[in-house]
């Protein structure tokens, strides 16, 4: 089975953390992801990455905007 290799700028899910992020770069064997709403990047093993549908990206983005607004939704 061939490992999934995302492109720079692609949104992916980090299965080990249950988070969605954008691929910013690759450092050695690990990928660097940034949260959808911005913030601190984190490193992830390629084996923990999977592609995500656009609907999941939008849902994550709306949830982040709601958290930042301080409004309970």
C-alpha positions, 0 to 999 in steps of 0.5 A: 500500500502506498502512503498518502503524501499531501501537497503543500497547502492541502488540508488534511486530518491528523488522526493522532490528534483528531485535528484538521490543518493545512500542510505548510512544509515538510521537515525530514520525514514529518509534515508541518501543519497549521490550524485552519484559523492560524496559530502554531504549527505542529509536526505530524508523522505521514502515517497519521495523515488523511485527506479531508473533504471540503465540508470538513474543512469548512465545518472546522473553520466555522467552529474556530470562528465560533470559539474566537467570537466567545459566543456559545453555539 
